[in-house]
Amino acid sequence: MARVLRIEADGGSRGNPGPAGFGAVVKDATSGEVLAEVAESIGRATNNVAEYRGLVAGLRAAHAIDPDARIEVRMDSKLVVEQMSGRWQIKHADMRTLAQEARALVRPGLVDFGWIPRAQNSHADRLANEAMDAAAAGRQWQRATVAPAAASGGSAAAADPDAPPTVLVLVRHGSTLLTEQRRVSGRYGEDPELSESGLAEVRSAAACRDVAGADVVVSSTMRRSQQTARAIADALGVDVVTDPQWDETDFGEWDGLTAGEVVKRWPREFAAWNDSPDAAPPGGESLLTVERRVLAARDALLRRWAGKRVVLVSHGDPLRVLLRSVLGVDGRMQRRIHVDPGSRTLLRYRADGTSEVLAVNRV
């Protein structure tokens, strides 16, 4: 009976087109053992081209392991899955070339293409982001000696079953005047400070039992998060670690406006943004882009503070991405999750790669 290998592949572009990279992991489909990881920065390209490059790299790695194996390809790119399955046409010349290269690497009838939610493709996504980060730092990506099981979904057999779980206490920053006016407040906007109501919310969060015993407080760079994080850290007597990956979405030209004002000026763009994680505000970030940086930051956090209790102070979109990733739901559910200012959501990550929601939106 032929061996079955599972390929999970992804690619991304910071700008679409922009600096791009891909990642792919090959696993034994029966045991889940990680057999190979590949990742590479590919210069300037689109998301779709990067995703195809990830597919080709994964197929090459699988072929090197066992050229006669049956292959299960799993990607969160519906476009690549549908095109490679022959149900959608391939119009882009670069993707036609890459699709032909991919087809040349598999024997007819021995490959199955399937779509998975982004939350289930976090291992490949992490590799792609590592490659892009390495290129931005002027170096080449190198595989870690041991893949972090809790972050990547690696083999549970390699994890210590007695290792303590990591608990993330997600705290949304307190209210600002823009929050109270229900105005968009993004990554490169006004960056307001906390209002009087926000300061009261932060005092309540700092005194609550959810944050008690935390080992560290991690925060975005934005003023409202920094104020919230420092109040909690001072109450606990711990440090604040700042990471720009946890900043709010860049809402581009919508920053400072109400939803009604946005709908009036950009009705089609707003409808597309509400419906699709690939759509971005004019001059801003798509949810897909935000999700990629957030999940990469999550993986780094879980590696650095494995087994600890971590308070993470961030914003609506990044926190909803984390909650969705544990629940296993895609970006279309993002706008259905409400996160109050100053609220706490608790997530637990075990060393075997499993995770669970302990509480949502406590105030």
C-alpha positions as CSV (number, residue, x, y, z in Angstrom):
1,M,0.0,0.0,0.0
2,A,1.4,3.4,-1.0
3,R,2.6,5.7,1.7
4,V,0.4,8.8,2.2
5,L,2.1,12.2,2.7
6,R,0.3,15.4,3.6
7,I,1.5,18.8,2.3
8,E,0.3,22.0,4.0
9,A,1.5,25.1,2.0
10,D,1.0,28.8,2.1
11,G,2.4,32.0,0.7
12,G,2.0,35.7,1.5
13,S,2.9,39.2,0.2
14,R,3.2,42.3,2.4
15,G,1.6,44.7,0.0
16,N,0.1,42.4,-2.7
17,P,2.3,42.8,-4.6
18,G,5.1,43.4,-2.2
19,P,7.9,41.5,-0.4
20,A,6.7,37.9,-0.5
21,G,7.5,34.5,0.7
22,F,6.2,30.9,1.0
23,G,6.2,28.1,3.5
24,A,5.4,24.4,3.2
25,V,5.4,21.4,5.6
26,V,5.3,17.7,4.7
27,K,3.9,15.3,7.2
28,D,3.2,11.6,7.5
29,A,-0.6,11.6,6.9
30,T,-1.1,8.8,9.4
31,S,1.1,9.8,12.3
32,G,1.2,13.5,11.8
33,E,5.0,13.4,12.1
34,V,6.7,16.4,10.5
35,L,9.1,15.1,7.8
36,A,10.2,18.3,6.1
37,E,9.8,22.1,6.3
38,V,10.7,24.5,3.5
39,A,10.4,28.3,3.3
40,E,11.9,31.1,1.2
41,S,11.6,34.8,0.4
42,I,10.9,35.3,-3.3
43,G,11.2,39.1,-3.6
44,R,8.3,41.1,-4.9
45,A,5.2,39.1,-5.8
46,T,1.5,38.7,-5.2
47,N,-0.2,36.5,-2.6
48,N,-1.4,34.1,-5.2
49,V,2.1,33.6,-6.8
50,A,3.6,33.1,-3.4
51,E,0.9,30.5,-2.6
52,Y,1.7,28.6,-5.8
53,R,5.4,28.8,-5.0
54,G,4.7,27.2,-1.6
55,L,2.7,24.4,-3.3
56,V,5.6,23.7,-5.7
57,A,8.1,23.7,-2.9
58,G,6.0,21.3,-0.9
59,L,5.6,18.9,-3.8
60,R,9.3,18.9,-4.4
61,A,10.0,18.1,-0.7
62,A,7.4,15.3,-0.7
63,H,8.9,13.9,-3.9
64,A,12.3,13.8,-2.3
65,I,10.9,11.8,0.6
66,D,9.0,9.3,-1.4
67,P,8.3,9.7,-5.2
68,D,5.7,7.0,-5.1
69,A,3.7,8.3,-2.2
70,R,0.0,9.4,-2.5
71,I,-0.2,13.1,-1.7
72,E,-2.8,15.1,0.2
73,V,-2.4,18.8,-0.5
74,R,-4.2,21.1,2.0
75,M,-4.1,24.8,1.6
76,D,-6.3,27.7,2.7
77,S,-6.1,29.3,-0.8
78,K,-9.4,28.4,-2.4
79,L,-8.1,29.8,-5.7
80,V,-5.1,27.4,-5.8
81,V,-7.1,24.4,-4.7
82,E,-9.9,25.0,-7.3
83,Q,-7.4,25.7,-10.1
84,M,-5.3,22.7,-9.4
85,S,-8.4,20.6,-9.1
86,G,-9.3,21.7,-12.6
87,R,-12.6,23.4,-11.6
88,W,-11.4,27.0,-12.2
89,Q,-9.4,28.4,-15.1
90,I,-5.9,29.8,-14.6
91,K,-5.8,33.2,-16.4
92,H,-2.6,34.7,-14.9
93,A,0.5,33.7,-16.9
94,D,2.8,33.4,-13.9
95,M,0.3,31.1,-12.2
96,R,-0.2,29.0,-15.3
97,T,3.6,28.3,-15.4
98,L,3.7,27.4,-11.7
99,A,0.6,25.2,-12.0
100,Q,2.3,23.3,-14.9
101,E,5.4,22.9,-12.7
102,A,3.3,21.6,-9.9
103,R,1.5,19.1,-12.1
104,A,4.8,17.8,-13.4
105,L,5.7,16.8,-9.8
106,V,2.8,14.5,-9.2
107,R,1.7,11.2,-10.8
108,P,-1.9,11.2,-12.2
109,G,-4.4,10.0,-9.7
110,L,-2.0,10.1,-6.7
111,V,-2.7,13.7,-5.5
112,D,-5.8,15.1,-3.8
113,F,-6.3,18.9,-3.3
114,G,-8.4,20.1,-0.5
115,W,-9.2,23.4,1.2
116,I,-8.7,24.0,4.9
117,P,-9.5,27.1,7.1
118,R,-6.5,29.4,7.7
119,A,-6.5,28.5,11.4
120,Q,-5.6,24.9,10.4
121,N,-2.8,26.1,8.1
122,S,-0.9,28.0,10.7
123,H,2.3,25.9,10.4
124,A,2.9,26.8,6.8
125,D,1.8,30.3,7.4
126,R,4.4,30.7,10.2
127,L,7.1,29.4,7.9
128,A,6.2,31.9,5.1
129,N,6.3,34.8,7.6
130,E,9.6,33.6,9.0
131,A,11.1,33.6,5.5
132,M,9.8,37.2,4.9
133,D,11.0,38.4,8.3
134,A,14.4,36.8,7.6
135,A,14.7,38.6,4.2
136,A,13.7,41.9,5.8
137,A,16.5,41.4,8.3
138,G,19.0,40.7,5.5
139,R,19.4,37.0,6.1
140,Q,18.2,33.6,4.8
141,W,15.6,31.5,6.5
142,Q,16.9,28.5,8.4
143,R,14.8,25.7,9.8
144,A,14.6,25.6,13.6
145,T,16.2,22.6,15.2
146,V,12.9,21.5,16.7
147,A,9.5,22.6,15.3
148,P,7.3,24.1,18.2
149,A,4.5,21.6,18.5
150,A,2.2,24.0,20.3
151,A,2.4,26.7,17.7
152,S,2.7,24.6,14.5
153,G,0.5,21.6,15.1
154,G,3.5,19.2,15.0
155,S,3.6,15.7,16.2
156,A,2.0,15.3,19.6
157,A,4.3,12.3,20.2
158,A,7.2,14.7,20.5
159,A,5.5,16.9,23.1
160,D,6.0,16.5,26.8
161,P,2.5,15.4,28.1
162,D,3.3,16.8,31.5
163,A,4.4,20.2,30.3
164,P,2.3,23.1,31.7
165,P,0.0,24.9,29.3
166,T,0.4,28.5,28.2
167,V,-2.5,30.7,29.1
168,L,-3.1,33.9,27.1
169,V,-5.2,36.6,28.8
170,L,-6.3,38.7,25.9
171,V,-7.1,42.3,27.1
172,R,-8.5,44.9,24.7
173,H,-7.2,48.4,25.5
174,G,-9.5,50.8,27.4
175,S,-11.8,53.3,25.6
176,T,-10.7,56.4,23.9
177,L,-12.8,59.3,22.7
178,L,-12.7,57.7,19.2
179,T,-14.0,54.4,20.7
180,E,-16.8,56.3,22.4
181,Q,-17.7,58.1,19.2
182,R,-17.6,54.7,17.3
183,R,-15.0,56.0,15.0
184,V,-12.4,53.9,13.2
185,S,-9.0,54.0,14.9
186,G,-6.3,52.1,13.1
187,R,-2.6,51.4,13.1
188,Y,-1.5,54.7,11.5
189,G,-4.3,57.0,12.6
190,E,-4.5,59.5,15.4
191,D,-3.3,57.1,18.1
192,P,-5.4,58.6,20.9
193,E,-4.9,58.2,24.6
194,L,-7.4,56.7,27.0
195,S,-10.5,58.6,28.0
196,E,-11.8,58.9,31.5
197,S,-14.0,55.9,30.9
198,G,-11.0,54.1,29.5
199,L,-8.9,54.8,32.5
200,A,-11.7,53.3,34.7
201,E,-11.9,50.2,32.5
202,V,-8.1,49.8,32.8
203,R,-8.2,50.0,36.6
204,S,-10.8,47.3,36.7
205,A,-8.8,45.1,34.4
206,A,-5.6,45.6,36.4
207,A,-7.4,44.5,39.6
208,C,-9.3,41.5,38.2
209,R,-8.5,37.9,38.9
210,D,-8.0,37.0,35.2
211,V,-4.6,38.8,35.1
212,A,-3.5,37.7,38.6
213,G,-0.3,35.7,38.6
214,A,0.8,36.6,35.0
215,D,4.5,36.4,34.3
216,V,4.6,39.1,31.7
217,V,2.5,41.7,29.9
218,V,2.8,42.0,26.1
219,S,1.5,45.0,24.3
220,S,1.1,46.7,20.9
221,T,3.0,49.9,20.3
222,M,-0.1,52.1,20.3
223,R,-0.7,54.6,23.0
224,R,-4.0,53.2,24.3
225,S,-2.5,49.7,24.6
226,Q,0.6,50.9,26.2
227,Q,-1.4,52.8,28.9
228,T,-3.5,49.7,29.5
229,A,-0.5,47.4,29.6
230,R,1.5,49.5,32.0
231,A,-1.4,49.8,34.4
232,I,-1.7,46.1,34.5
233,A,2.0,45.5,34.7
234,D,2.5,48.0,37.5
235,A,-0.3,46.2,39.5
236,L,1.4,42.8,39.0
237,G,5.0,44.0,39.3
238,V,6.0,42.5,35.9
239,D,7.6,43.9,32.7
240,V,5.9,45.1,29.6
241,V,7.2,43.7,26.3
242,T,6.2,45.8,23.2
243,D,5.7,44.2,19.8
244,P,4.3,46.1,16.8
245,Q,2.9,42.8,15.3
246,W,0.0,43.3,17.8
247,D,-0.9,46.7,16.5
248,E,-4.4,47.3,15.2
249,T,-5.4,47.0,11.5
250,D,-4.3,49.8,9.2
251,F,-7.7,51.1,8.0
252,G,-6.1,53.5,5.5
253,E,-8.5,56.3,4.3
254,W,-11.2,55.1,6.7
255,D,-9.3,56.1,9.8
256,G,-11.2,58.6,12.0
257,L,-14.6,58.0,10.3
258,T,-17.7,56.3,11.5
259,A,-19.1,53.3,9.8
260,G,-21.9,55.4,8.4
261,E,-19.5,57.8,6.9
262,V,-17.5,55.0,5.3
263,V,-20.6,53.4,3.8
264,K,-21.7,56.7,2.3
265,R,-18.3,57.3,0.6
266,W,-17.2,53.7,-0.1
267,P,-20.3,51.5,-0.3
268,R,-18.9,48.8,-2.6
269,E,-15.5,48.7,-0.8
270,F,-17.1,48.5,2.6
271,A,-19.4,45.7,1.5
272,A,-16.4,43.8,0.0
273,W,-14.4,44.3,3.2
274,N,-17.3,43.0,5.4
275,D,-17.6,39.9,3.2
276,S,-14.1,38.9,2.3
277,P,-10.8,38.7,4.3
278,D,-8.9,39.5,1.1
279,A,-10.5,42.9,0.7
280,A,-8.7,46.0,2.2
281,P,-9.8,49.5,2.9
282,P,-8.3,52.0,0.4
283,G,-4.7,52.4,1.4
284,G,-5.1,49.9,4.3
285,E,-4.6,46.3,5.3
286,S,-6.8,43.3,4.5
287,L,-7.9,41.0,7.3
288,L,-5.8,38.3,5.7
289,T,-2.6,40.5,6.0
290,V,-3.5,41.2,9.7
291,E,-4.1,37.5,10.3
292,R,-0.7,36.5,8.9
293,R,1.2,38.9,11.1
294,V,-0.9,38.1,14.2
295,L,-0.5,34.3,13.9
296,A,3.2,34.6,13.3
297,A,3.4,36.8,16.5
298,R,1.3,34.3,18.4
299,D,3.7,31.4,17.4
300,A,6.7,33.5,18.6
301,L,5.0,34.3,21.8
302,L,4.1,30.7,22.5
303,R,7.7,29.7,21.9
304,R,9.2,32.4,24.1
305,W,6.8,32.1,27.1
306,A,5.8,28.4,26.9
307,G,4.1,27.2,30.1
308,K,3.6,30.8,31.3
309,R,0.6,33.0,31.9
310,V,0.8,36.0,29.5
311,V,-1.4,39.1,29.5
312,L,-1.6,40.3,25.9
313,V,-2.9,43.9,25.4
314,S,-4.0,44.5,21.9
315,H,-6.9,45.7,19.7
316,G,-10.2,44.4,18.3
317,D,-9.0,42.8,15.1
318,P,-5.9,41.0,16.4
319,L,-7.7,39.6,19.4
320,R,-10.6,38.3,17.3
321,V,-8.1,36.6,15.0
322,L,-6.6,34.7,18.0
323,L,-10.1,33.7,19.2
324,R,-11.1,32.5,15.7
325,S,-7.8,30.5,15.4
326,V,-8.7,28.5,18.5
327,L,-12.3,28.0,17.4
328,G,-11.3,27.0,13.9
329,V,-13.5,29.5,12.0
330,D,-12.5,31.6,9.1
331,G,-12.3,35.3,8.5
332,R,-16.0,35.6,7.5
333,M,-16.8,35.3,11.2
334,Q,-14.5,38.1,12.2
335,R,-17.2,40.9,12.3
336,R,-19.6,38.7,14.3
337,I,-17.3,38.6,17.3
338,H,-17.6,41.6,19.7
339,V,-14.7,42.5,22.1
340,D,-15.5,45.2,24.7
341,P,-12.9,47.8,25.7
342,G,-11.0,46.5,28.8
343,S,-12.5,43.0,28.4
344,R,-10.6,39.8,29.0
345,T,-10.7,36.6,26.8
346,L,-8.7,33.6,28.0
347,L,-7.1,31.0,25.8
348,R,-5.1,27.9,26.8
349,Y,-2.5,26.3,24.6
350,R,-1.2,22.8,25.5
351,A,2.2,21.4,24.5
352,D,0.5,18.7,22.3
353,G,-0.7,21.4,19.9
354,T,-4.3,21.5,21.2
355,S,-6.0,24.7,22.4
356,E,-9.2,25.8,24.0
357,V,-11.2,28.9,25.0
358,L,-11.6,29.4,28.7
359,A,-13.6,32.6,28.8
360,V,-14.8,35.3,26.3
361,N,-15.3,39.1,26.7
362,R,-15.3,39.3,30.5
363,V,-15.8,42.8,31.8
